[in-house]
Amino acid sequence: MAKAKNAKDNIGHPRRQRIAASGNKGFLCRELETLNRQLLYAPAKQRKLQYQRAEKLHDQIVDEQYYPLDFVVYRLTDSRVGHDDEVLLIGEAIKPDLRLMIDAITRSLELDGNEDTKPVVLISDLADRFNVSTKTVMRWRKEGLRWRQVRLTKGKKRQIVFTEKAIENFQKQNKNRIHHAAHFQRHDEQIHMQVIELAKSHRLSNPDLSFNRIAVHVSRELDLANETVRQIIRKHDDKAEKNAVFITKDKGIKAKEKQRIMRMHVWGIKTQKIANRYNRSLSTIYRIINEVKYRLISDINIDYLMLNVFDRDDAETVIRRQSIEEIVSQLNQGKVTRLDWPSLPNDLLVFLEQPRISDQIIRSLFVRYNYVKFKANHVRSQIDANNPRAYELKEFDQYLHEGIQIHSLLMRYFQSYIGSTVKLHLPDYQEAPLWLIVRLLLCASACLSDTLRSYNPSRSSRFSTLLKNYLMKELIKEQQSLRESKAVKRENSDVLIKRFMINIKRLQHEL
């Protein structure tokens, strides 16, 4: 009792009570955010126990009560960790953080939904059970309904599910909220006709008003949410086509219109303006943009070498531990290889003279190059073609962009090797015409790009050895073809170098 009394006395002390918002991943308590990161490194068997403990603790926490951090840590890990200061956390902040911890831990495990005796409940099933929308169920998650992330079907994406115990606990504490949500639709029926009449009135008074603008006017007059008004009008128009508010409203968007919408988006035109232009909601425009993006990425050919390291649980952390900027900074510190080619134009010489790369960095870059392509291909395979999500497309773009960055880096830092190899193939390199040097440099750069895609870093052979053998063959072939070819059009050095740099950039941005 004395200890509890002392803890209560520490509530107002700034050193003792710290319930600061961290702002990262939605955590309210910095201490629990740090603990969450530590728990994710635990073995899978331990993590299964920890999320179950977190669920049990979540249902027992009282919002208005204060709890020592040591108590929370002990309940989650079954071990006591002494702290210099006795940190107190309020239950109102602990519960949402516990829900985030359960989400993170279950997402890191391969759960199939059969962990409990009773089957888990999907979002749609729970919505049907209480006669509410799926959006209402998603709001309940923020208001105290805990969930898990499980993979119900092997090879498919994880889904949010609820246990019967979690539903029972939430229902016990939120009877009025659930009852109100279940009967909310009746209120909608009462104002349904008011929404339709007002929408028709605005449509008649100003035919140029878009679907969204009319919805905004009606929502303000009736004090309703914009999306609620839009849904009421859409449902009415679908059922009563002859008496619809938007009689001329086209039901579908043609392929050409989708291409125009995507083009406008690429040009930087605001999504709201595009929506007004086509009398569509923002969600519809975003969906079209995602569909077009998916069609574009589905045509990209991504070849990669599957390495054993990709199967490791910590592959992402180990392989991508450094940012690309840090790698570039490290590479720039290497010793620059001088070509000793005075007759070469200065712009071309500066481009060819690059720092040397160690074999260790080369191998790590090749592992990362194939890994990000493997991940990009995996993410793309998980995207639903009929309903691509923005976050999935963004994740794919990140991996794809990183693959192109690494390809470009390797192309850039091997130019010194390319320059020295071409120099060896020209006995009179000081007297060689610039057009011939540029042709051989382009041929060698194309060989480099091909070798980058086919090199396996798990083998014992060095990349420079493979590249040298390939270059020797291809440069000899190129020189023979140049001797047999007709006269070459002479161009000044500026034009030749400009064209060379354009072709190099094209090669660098390949995957």
C-alpha positions as CSV (number, residue, x, y, z in Angstrom):
1,M,0.0,0.0,0.0
2,A,2.9,2.3,0.8
3,K,4.4,1.8,-2.6
4,A,1.1,2.6,-4.3
5,K,0.8,5.7,-2.2
6,N,4.3,6.9,-3.3
7,A,3.4,6.2,-6.9
8,K,0.3,8.3,-6.6
9,D,2.3,11.1,-5.1
10,N,4.6,11.1,-8.2
11,I,1.8,11.8,-10.7
12,G,2.4,15.5,-10.9
13,H,6.2,15.3,-10.9
14,P,7.6,16.1,-14.4
15,R,10.5,13.6,-14.0
16,R,8.2,10.8,-12.7
17,Q,5.2,11.2,-15.0
18,R,6.0,11.1,-18.7
19,I,3.1,10.5,-21.1
20,A,4.5,12.4,-24.1
21,A,3.3,11.8,-27.6
22,S,6.0,10.4,-29.8
23,G,4.3,11.1,-33.1
24,N,5.9,7.9,-34.6
25,K,3.5,5.2,-35.9
26,G,0.7,6.6,-33.7
27,F,2.2,5.6,-30.4
28,L,1.3,7.9,-27.5
29,C,3.9,6.7,-25.0
30,R,7.6,6.8,-26.0
31,E,8.4,4.0,-23.5
32,L,5.9,1.6,-25.1
33,E,7.1,2.6,-28.6
34,T,10.7,1.6,-27.6
35,L,9.4,-1.6,-26.0
36,N,7.5,-2.5,-29.2
37,R,10.7,-2.2,-31.3
38,Q,12.5,-4.5,-28.8
39,L,9.8,-7.1,-28.8
40,L,9.8,-7.4,-32.5
41,Y,13.4,-8.8,-32.3
42,A,12.3,-11.7,-30.0
43,P,12.0,-15.2,-31.4
44,A,8.6,-16.2,-32.9
45,K,7.7,-18.4,-30.0
46,Q,8.2,-15.6,-27.6
47,R,6.3,-13.1,-29.7
48,K,3.3,-15.4,-29.7
49,L,3.2,-15.3,-25.9
50,Q,3.7,-11.5,-25.9
51,Y,0.8,-10.6,-28.1
52,Q,-1.5,-12.9,-26.1
53,R,-0.3,-11.1,-22.9
54,A,-0.9,-7.8,-24.5
55,E,-4.5,-8.7,-25.4
56,K,-5.1,-9.9,-21.9
57,L,-3.6,-6.7,-20.4
58,H,-5.5,-4.5,-22.8
59,D,-8.9,-5.9,-21.6
60,Q,-7.9,-5.3,-17.9
61,I,-6.6,-1.7,-18.2
62,V,-8.8,1.1,-16.9
63,D,-8.7,4.4,-18.8
64,E,-8.6,6.7,-15.7
65,Q,-6.0,4.8,-13.7
66,Y,-2.3,5.2,-13.7
67,Y,0.1,2.3,-14.0
68,P,3.9,2.0,-13.4
69,L,5.9,1.3,-16.5
70,D,7.6,-1.6,-14.7
71,F,4.1,-3.2,-14.2
72,V,3.3,-2.9,-17.9
73,V,6.7,-4.3,-19.0
74,Y,6.3,-7.2,-16.5
75,R,2.8,-8.1,-17.8
76,L,4.1,-8.2,-21.4
77,T,7.5,-9.8,-21.0
78,D,7.2,-11.8,-17.7
79,S,10.4,-10.2,-16.6
80,R,11.1,-7.2,-14.3
81,V,13.3,-4.4,-15.5
82,G,14.3,-1.8,-12.9
83,H,14.1,1.9,-14.0
84,D,15.9,4.8,-12.3
85,D,12.7,6.9,-12.3
86,E,9.3,5.4,-11.6
87,V,7.5,6.2,-14.8
88,L,3.7,6.3,-14.6
89,L,1.5,5.9,-17.7
90,I,-2.2,6.6,-17.8
91,G,-4.5,3.8,-19.0
92,E,-6.1,6.0,-21.6
93,A,-2.7,6.2,-23.4
94,I,-1.6,2.6,-22.7
95,K,-4.6,0.9,-24.4
96,P,-4.2,2.4,-27.9
97,D,-0.5,1.6,-27.7
98,L,-1.2,-2.0,-26.8
99,R,-3.5,-2.3,-29.8
100,L,-0.6,-1.0,-32.0
101,M,1.8,-3.5,-30.4
102,I,-0.7,-6.4,-31.0
103,D,-1.0,-5.3,-34.6
104,A,2.8,-5.1,-35.1
105,I,3.6,-8.4,-33.4
106,T,0.9,-10.4,-35.1
107,R,1.9,-8.8,-38.5
108,S,5.4,-10.1,-37.8
109,L,4.1,-13.7,-37.3
110,E,2.5,-16.2,-39.7
111,L,-0.9,-16.6,-37.9
112,D,-3.7,-18.4,-39.8
113,G,-6.6,-17.5,-37.5
114,N,-6.8,-20.9,-35.8
115,E,-5.0,-19.9,-32.6
116,D,-8.2,-19.8,-30.5
117,T,-10.9,-22.3,-30.0
118,K,-13.5,-20.0,-31.6
119,P,-13.0,-18.8,-35.2
120,V,-11.9,-15.2,-35.8
121,V,-14.3,-12.7,-37.3
122,L,-13.6,-10.6,-40.5
123,I,-14.5,-6.9,-40.7
124,S,-17.3,-7.5,-43.2
125,D,-18.8,-10.3,-41.0
126,L,-18.7,-8.1,-37.9
127,A,-20.4,-5.3,-39.8
128,D,-23.2,-7.7,-40.8
129,R,-23.5,-8.9,-37.3
130,F,-24.2,-5.5,-35.8
131,N,-25.9,-4.1,-38.9
132,V,-23.3,-1.3,-39.5
133,S,-20.9,-0.3,-42.2
134,T,-17.3,-1.6,-42.5
135,K,-16.2,2.0,-42.0
136,T,-17.9,2.1,-38.6
137,V,-16.1,-1.1,-37.6
138,M,-12.8,0.5,-38.7
139,R,-13.6,3.5,-36.5
140,W,-14.3,1.1,-33.6
141,R,-10.7,0.0,-33.8
142,K,-9.6,3.6,-32.8
143,E,-12.2,3.5,-30.0
144,G,-11.1,0.4,-28.2
145,L,-11.8,-2.7,-30.4
146,R,-8.5,-4.7,-30.6
147,W,-7.6,-6.8,-33.6
148,R,-5.0,-9.1,-35.1
149,Q,-3.3,-9.5,-38.4
150,V,-3.6,-13.0,-39.8
151,R,-3.0,-14.7,-43.2
152,L,-6.2,-16.8,-43.6
153,T,-5.1,-18.2,-47.0
154,K,-1.5,-19.1,-47.8
155,G,0.1,-16.8,-50.4
156,K,-2.6,-14.1,-49.8
157,K,-2.3,-10.8,-48.0
158,R,-2.8,-10.6,-44.2
159,Q,-6.2,-9.5,-43.1
160,I,-7.5,-7.7,-40.0
161,V,-9.6,-10.0,-37.8
162,F,-11.3,-9.9,-34.4
163,T,-11.5,-12.6,-31.7
164,E,-14.8,-13.3,-30.0
165,K,-13.3,-12.3,-26.7
166,A,-12.2,-8.9,-28.1
167,I,-15.7,-8.3,-29.6
168,E,-17.4,-9.4,-26.3
169,N,-15.1,-7.0,-24.3
170,F,-15.8,-4.0,-26.7
171,Q,-19.5,-4.8,-26.7
172,K,-19.7,-4.8,-22.9
173,Q,-18.0,-1.4,-22.7
174,N,-19.8,0.3,-25.7
175,K,-23.4,-0.9,-25.7
176,N,-24.9,2.5,-26.4
177,R,-22.4,3.2,-29.2
178,I,-23.1,-0.1,-31.0
179,H,-26.9,0.4,-30.6
180,H,-26.7,3.9,-32.0
181,A,-24.5,2.8,-35.0
182,A,-26.9,-0.2,-35.7
183,H,-29.9,2.2,-35.9
184,F,-28.2,5.0,-37.7
185,Q,-29.5,3.8,-41.0
186,R,-33.1,4.6,-40.0
187,H,-32.2,8.3,-39.6
188,D,-30.7,8.2,-43.1
189,E,-34.1,7.0,-44.4
190,Q,-35.9,9.9,-42.8
191,I,-33.6,12.5,-44.5
192,H,-33.2,10.6,-47.7
193,M,-35.9,12.5,-49.5
194,Q,-34.7,15.9,-48.2
195,V,-31.2,15.2,-49.7
196,I,-32.7,14.1,-53.1
197,E,-35.0,17.1,-53.3
198,L,-32.3,19.6,-52.3
199,A,-29.9,18.0,-54.8
200,K,-32.5,18.3,-57.6
201,S,-33.2,21.9,-56.7
202,H,-29.5,22.8,-56.9
203,R,-29.2,20.9,-60.2
204,L,-32.2,22.8,-61.8
205,S,-31.1,26.2,-60.5
206,N,-27.5,25.7,-61.7
207,P,-27.0,22.9,-64.3
208,D,-23.2,23.6,-64.5
209,L,-22.7,22.5,-60.9
210,S,-20.7,19.2,-60.6
211,F,-21.8,16.2,-58.6
212,N,-19.3,17.0,-55.8
213,R,-20.3,20.7,-55.6
214,I,-24.0,19.8,-55.2
215,A,-23.1,17.3,-52.5
216,V,-21.1,20.0,-50.7
217,H,-24.1,22.4,-50.8
218,V,-26.6,19.8,-49.6
219,S,-24.3,18.6,-46.8
220,R,-23.9,22.1,-45.5
221,E,-27.6,22.8,-45.5
222,L,-28.6,19.6,-43.8
223,D,-25.4,19.4,-41.6
224,L,-24.4,16.0,-42.9
225,A,-21.1,14.6,-44.0
226,N,-20.2,15.1,-47.7
227,E,-19.6,11.3,-48.3
228,T,-23.0,10.5,-46.7
229,V,-24.8,12.9,-49.2
230,R,-22.8,11.5,-52.1
231,Q,-23.7,7.9,-51.2
232,I,-27.4,8.8,-50.9
233,I,-27.5,10.5,-54.3
234,R,-25.6,7.6,-55.9
235,K,-27.9,4.9,-54.5
236,H,-31.0,6.9,-55.6
237,D,-29.6,7.4,-59.1
238,D,-28.8,3.7,-59.4
239,K,-32.3,2.6,-58.4
240,A,-34.3,5.4,-60.2
241,E,-32.6,6.1,-63.5
242,K,-35.6,8.0,-65.0
243,N,-36.0,10.2,-61.9
244,A,-32.2,10.4,-61.2
245,V,-30.6,13.7,-60.0
246,F,-27.8,13.2,-62.7
247,I,-29.7,11.8,-65.6
248,T,-26.9,12.3,-68.1
249,K,-24.3,10.9,-65.7
250,D,-22.3,8.3,-67.5
251,K,-22.1,5.0,-65.5
252,G,-18.6,4.1,-66.6
253,I,-15.4,5.8,-67.6
254,K,-13.9,4.8,-70.9
255,A,-10.3,3.8,-71.4
256,K,-9.4,7.0,-73.2
257,E,-10.8,9.1,-70.4
258,K,-8.8,7.1,-67.9
259,Q,-5.7,7.8,-69.9
260,R,-6.6,11.6,-69.9
261,I,-7.1,11.5,-66.1
262,M,-3.7,9.9,-65.6
263,R,-2.1,12.4,-67.9
264,M,-3.7,15.3,-66.0
265,H,-2.4,13.8,-62.8
266,V,1.1,13.5,-64.1
267,W,1.0,17.1,-65.3
268,G,0.4,18.1,-61.7
269,I,-3.3,19.1,-62.0
270,K,-5.0,18.9,-58.6
271,T,-7.1,15.8,-58.1
272,Q,-10.1,17.9,-56.9
273,K,-10.1,19.7,-60.3
274,I,-9.9,16.4,-62.2
275,A,-12.9,15.1,-60.1
276,N,-14.9,18.3,-60.9
277,R,-14.1,18.0,-64.5
278,Y,-15.4,14.5,-64.8
279,N,-18.2,14.8,-62.2
280,R,-16.6,12.1,-60.1
281,S,-15.7,11.7,-56.4
282,L,-12.0,12.0,-55.3
283,S,-12.0,8.3,-54.4
284,T,-13.1,7.4,-57.9
285,I,-10.3,9.5,-59.4
286,Y,-7.7,8.0,-57.1
287,R,-9.0,4.5,-58.0
288,I,-8.6,5.2,-61.7
289,I,-5.0,6.6,-61.2
290,N,-4.1,3.4,-59.3
291,E,-5.6,1.2,-62.0
292,V,-3.6,2.9,-64.7
293,K,-0.5,2.8,-62.6
294,Y,-0.9,-0.9,-62.1
295,R,-1.4,-1.6,-65.8
296,L,1.9,0.3,-66.4
297,I,3.9,-1.6,-63.8
298,S,2.5,-4.9,-64.8
299,D,4.3,-4.6,-68.2
300,I,7.7,-4.0,-66.6
301,N,10.0,-7.0,-66.9
302,I,11.9,-7.6,-63.7
303,D,14.7,-10.2,-63.9
304,Y,16.6,-11.1,-60.7
305,L,18.8,-13.8,-59.3
306,M,17.3,-15.6,-56.3
307,L,19.9,-15.8,-53.5
308,N,19.7,-17.8,-50.3
309,V,20.0,-14.7,-48.1
310,F,16.6,-13.5,-49.3
311,D,14.9,-16.2,-47.2
312,R,16.3,-14.9,-43.9
313,D,13.9,-13.3,-41.5
314,D,16.2,-10.3,-41.1
315,A,17.0,-10.0,-44.8
316,E,15.4,-6.5,-45.1
317,T,17.3,-5.1,-42.1
318,V,20.7,-6.7,-43.1
319,I,20.7,-6.0,-46.8
320,R,19.2,-2.5,-46.7
321,R,20.8,-1.3,-43.5
322,Q,22.5,1.6,-45.3
323,S,20.8,4.3,-47.3
324,I,21.8,4.9,-50.9
325,E,23.1,8.4,-49.9
326,E,25.4,6.8,-47.3
327,I,26.7,4.3,-50.0
328,V,27.4,7.1,-52.4
329,S,29.2,9.1,-49.8
330,Q,31.3,6.0,-49.0
331,L,32.1,5.4,-52.7
332,N,33.2,9.0,-53.3
333,Q,35.9,8.7,-50.6
334,G,37.7,6.0,-52.8
335,K,40.8,6.8,-54.7
336,V,40.1,8.1,-58.2
337,T,41.5,6.1,-61.1
338,R,43.5,8.3,-63.5
339,L,43.3,7.4,-67.2
340,D,46.4,9.4,-68.5
341,W,44.7,10.2,-71.8
342,P,45.6,13.8,-72.6
343,S,44.0,13.8,-76.1
344,L,40.5,13.0,-74.6
345,P,38.1,16.0,-74.2
346,N,38.0,17.2,-70.6
347,D,34.2,16.5,-70.1
348,L,34.6,12.9,-71.2
349,L,37.7,12.5,-69.1
350,V,36.0,13.7,-65.9
351,F,33.1,11.3,-66.5
352,L,35.4,8.3,-67.0
353,E,37.7,9.0,-64.0
354,Q,35.7,7.6,-61.1
355,P,36.8,6.3,-57.6
356,R,37.6,2.6,-57.3
357,I,35.2,0.2,-55.6
358,S,36.3,-2.6,-53.3
359,D,35.2,-6.2,-54.0
360,Q,33.3,-6.2,-50.7
361,I,31.2,-3.2,-51.6
362,I,30.6,-4.6,-55.1
363,R,29.2,-7.9,-53.8
364,S,27.0,-6.1,-51.2
365,L,25.6,-3.8,-54.0
366,F,24.9,-6.8,-56.2
367,V,23.1,-8.6,-53.4
368,R,21.0,-5.5,-52.7
369,Y,20.4,-4.9,-56.4
370,N,18.9,-8.4,-56.8
371,Y,17.0,-8.2,-53.5
372,V,15.1,-5.0,-54.3
373,K,14.1,-6.4,-57.7
374,F,13.0,-9.6,-55.9
375,K,10.9,-7.5,-53.4
376,A,9.5,-5.3,-56.2
377,N,8.4,-8.5,-58.1
378,H,6.9,-10.0,-54.9
379,V,5.0,-6.8,-54.0
380,R,3.6,-6.6,-57.5
381,S,2.4,-10.2,-57.4
382,Q,0.5,-9.4,-54.2
383,I,-1.4,-6.5,-55.7
384,D,-5.1,-7.2,-56.6
385,A,-5.4,-6.3,-60.2
386,N,-9.1,-5.3,-59.7
387,N,-8.4,-3.1,-56.7
388,P,-4.8,-1.9,-56.6
389,R,-4.0,0.1,-53.4
390,A,-2.0,3.3,-53.3
391,Y,0.3,2.1,-50.5
392,E,1.1,-1.1,-52.5
393,L,2.0,0.8,-55.6
394,K,4.1,3.2,-53.5
395,E,6.0,0.3,-52.0
396,F,6.6,-1.2,-55.4
397,D,7.9,2.1,-56.7
398,Q,10.3,2.4,-53.8
399,Y,11.9,-1.0,-54.5
400,L,11.9,-0.4,-58.3
401,H,13.5,3.1,-57.9
402,E,16.1,1.7,-55.6
403,G,17.0,-1.0,-58.1
404,I,17.4,1.6,-60.8
405,Q,19.6,3.7,-58.4
406,I,21.9,0.8,-57.7
407,H,22.2,0.0,-61.4
408,S,23.0,3.6,-62.2
409,L,25.6,3.6,-59.4
410,L,27.4,0.5,-60.7
411,M,27.3,1.9,-64.2
412,R,28.8,5.2,-63.0
413,Y,31.6,3.8,-60.9
414,F,32.7,1.2,-63.4
415,Q,33.3,3.8,-66.1
416,S,37.0,4.1,-65.2
417,Y,37.3,0.3,-65.9
418,I,35.4,0.8,-69.2
419,G,37.8,3.7,-70.1
420,S,40.9,1.8,-69.4
421,T,39.7,-1.3,-71.3
422,V,38.8,0.8,-74.4
423,K,42.2,2.5,-74.1
424,L,44.0,-0.9,-74.3
425,H,42.0,-1.8,-77.5
426,L,43.4,1.3,-79.2
427,P,47.2,0.9,-80.0
428,D,47.4,4.5,-81.1
429,Y,44.9,5.8,-78.5
430,Q,46.4,9.4,-78.6
431,E,45.8,9.6,-82.4
432,A,42.4,7.7,-82.4
433,P,39.4,9.8,-83.7
434,L,36.8,10.8,-81.1
435,W,34.0,9.2,-83.0
436,L,35.8,5.8,-82.7
437,I,36.5,6.2,-79.0
438,V,32.8,7.1,-78.4
439,R,31.6,4.1,-80.3
440,L,33.8,1.8,-78.4
441,L,32.8,3.4,-75.1
442,L,29.1,3.0,-75.8
443,C,29.6,-0.7,-76.8
444,A,31.6,-1.3,-73.6
445,S,28.9,0.5,-71.5
446,A,26.1,-1.7,-73.1
447,C,28.2,-4.8,-72.2
448,L,28.5,-3.4,-68.6
449,S,24.8,-3.0,-68.3
450,D,24.1,-6.6,-69.5
451,T,26.7,-8.0,-67.2
452,L,25.2,-6.2,-64.2
453,R,22.0,-8.0,-64.7
454,S,23.5,-11.4,-65.0
455,Y,26.2,-11.4,-62.4
456,N,25.7,-13.8,-59.4
457,P,27.5,-12.4,-56.3
458,S,27.2,-15.8,-54.5
459,R,29.8,-17.3,-56.9
460,S,33.5,-17.1,-56.3
461,S,34.4,-15.3,-59.6
462,R,35.0,-11.6,-59.4
463,F,32.7,-9.3,-61.3
464,S,35.7,-7.4,-63.0
465,T,36.9,-10.8,-64.4
466,L,33.6,-11.6,-66.0
467,L,33.3,-8.1,-67.3
468,K,36.8,-8.1,-68.8
469,N,36.2,-11.4,-70.7
470,Y,32.9,-10.1,-72.1
471,L,34.4,-6.7,-73.0
472,M,37.3,-8.3,-74.9
473,K,35.0,-10.3,-77.1
474,E,32.5,-7.5,-77.8
475,L,35.1,-4.8,-78.4
476,I,36.9,-7.0,-81.0
477,K,33.5,-7.6,-82.7
478,E,32.7,-3.9,-82.7
479,Q,36.1,-3.0,-84.2
480,Q,35.7,-5.6,-87.0
481,S,32.2,-4.3,-87.8
482,L,33.5,-0.7,-87.9
483,R,36.2,-1.7,-90.4
484,E,33.7,-3.4,-92.6
485,S,31.1,-0.5,-92.4
486,K,30.8,2.4,-94.8
487,A,32.2,5.9,-94.2
488,V,31.0,7.4,-90.9
489,K,29.5,10.8,-90.7
490,R,31.9,13.2,-89.1
491,E,30.5,15.3,-86.2
492,N,32.1,17.8,-83.9
493,S,33.3,16.8,-80.4
494,D,30.4,18.6,-78.6
495,V,27.7,16.8,-80.5
496,L,29.5,13.4,-80.1
497,I,29.9,13.9,-76.3
498,K,26.3,15.1,-75.9
499,R,25.0,12.1,-77.7
500,F,27.3,9.8,-75.7
501,M,26.0,11.2,-72.4
502,I,22.3,10.8,-73.5
503,N,22.9,7.1,-74.3
504,I,24.8,6.5,-71.1
505,K,21.9,8.0,-69.1
506,R,19.5,5.7,-70.9
507,L,21.7,2.7,-70.0
508,Q,22.0,3.8,-66.4
509,H,18.2,4.0,-66.0
510,E,17.6,0.4,-67.1
511,L,16.8,-2.3,-64.6
